[in-house]
Amino acid sequence: MQDSENNGNSREVIFTKAVKAGKRTYFFDVKSTRANDFFITITESKKKFNMGDDKPFYEKHKIFLYKEDFEKFIEGLNDAITHIKANGLNDGKADNITDSKSGSNPFTDISFDDEEK
């Protein structure tokens, strides 16, 4: 059996940063390609339990971000964060959410009379 440290498929981690956020942990790992170019893997890890089982397992989702995409990725992420800060939820309340077409709040403009039709 081969040692799992460097079995030819894994890349050496150059830098890693773990960010704990509630029930999730995000890992930002800088790795190098065979051509010695850097790329980033972003892994979301969430602790879960099976019904009736005390042993936890970790559900993981991973994306690979290559250096030629860094600027576009950062731009898209910044745009999304800026939009959320300008228009998003305020302390978990839906007060600031509006439908961009009608200008109304989709969570409070509900007519139950419409449901009967």
N, C-alpha and C positions, 0 to 999 in steps of 0.2 A: 504494500500500500504506500502511495506517495505521500510525502509531507504536504499539508495543505498551505504552508506558507508561501511557496513559490512553485506551483505546479505547471507553470508555463502559460496558464490562462489568466492568472491574476496579475495586476499591475501594482507596482510599489506605490504605497500612499506617501506622498511628499509632505502633505499638510492635512490635518483634519480638525474640524470644529463641530462640536455637538451643541445643539441648542434645545433645551427642554422647554416645552410649551404645553402646559396642562397634561393631557393624557398622551401627547405625542412627543417624540424626539426627532429632530431634524439633524442629519449628519451632512456636512459639506466636506467632501474629500477631494483634494487635488491629487491627481495621478498623472503618470506620463505614458505616452504611447510608445510603441517599439521604435518610432522615429524620434523619440525624445521631445515630443510636443506635449504640452500640458492640456488636461481637460478636467472637468469637475463632474463628480457624481453627487447628486442631491438625493438623499434617502429619507423618506418619512417612515418612521417606525412607531407602531401603535400596539400597546400591550392589550391582549384579548384573552378571554377564557372560553373554553368549550363548556357547554351545558353539562353540569354534573362532574366536571373535572377541575381539580384544584390547581393543576399545572397551567401556568400561562404560556401563551405562544405569542410571537411577535409578527404582526402583519406588516409587510414592508412593500413600499412602492419606490421605485428608483427612476431617475431621469439622468441622462448623460448630456452634458453641455460642453460643446467643443469651442475652442477659442475663436473660431471664425463667427460664432453666433453670440459671443458675450455681449457686444454692444446692443444688438437687437433685443436680446433677452432682457438686459437691464432696462432698456427703454420701455419695453412692454410692461415689465414689472413696475417700474416707476409710474407709468401712465395709470395702471390699475390702482396702485396705492393712492395716487393723487386723486383719482375719481372717488375712491372710497372715503378719503378724508374730507373731500368737498361735499359729497352727497350721501354718504353711508349712514350706518346706524350710529346713534348717539347713546352710549352707555347701555346698549342692548335694546333700546327703544326704537320703534319704527317711525318716529316723528319726522325724520328727514327724508324718508323714501318717497319719491314721487315718480309717477309715470311720465317719462320724458315727452310723450306725445300730448297727453291731456293736461299735465301739470297737477293731476290729482294723486292722492295717496291711495294706492291699491289696497291697503290694509284697512282703511277706515271708510272708504266710499263703497259700502256694500248695502244693497237694497234687498231685503228678504222677499219683497213683493215680486222681484224678478225671478226668484226661484220657483214660484208657483206657476208661472206661465209655461 
